[in-house]
Amino acid sequence: MTAQIAHLYALGSLAIVFFQIALIAGLPLGPWTQGGRHPGALPPSGRLMAAAAIPVALFQGVAILSAAGFPGIGWPRWTGWAALGLSLVSAVLNQVTPSRRERAVWGPVTIVMAGLAGYVLIVTQGSG
């Protein structure tokens, strides 16, 4: 079960990566991100923020896969806890954002992802 939960978390991380790529490409998704300050496509500074989010999301996905014991990764256990911490911060920020759309979409997604990460880390606490 832990492997499936880690897979779901990694899939969520990939979804975030693809969303960031869409933002960088100029899709008019401003109301769903970065506080909803931009009615259409993000300005260059917003696109840079989206680009910076990609390696973070990839790190989080791989860290949780590693915490679940996937072979060939072998990252230190603290990386999984760091991913959980980032997930919790993201969940809080997506709940307090002024953007109604961002709260409606990313609020639940980030809460579920934080729960998935927490599950993996708690269940695997005795290993690694």
Secondary structure, DSSP 4 states (H G I P E B T S, - for coil): -HHHHHHHHHHHHHHHHHHHHHHHTT-S-GGGSGGG--SSSPPHHHHHHHHHHHHHHHHHHHHHHHHTT-TTT---HHHHHHHHHHHHHHHHHHHH-S-HHHHHHHHHHHHHHHHHHHHHHHHTTT--
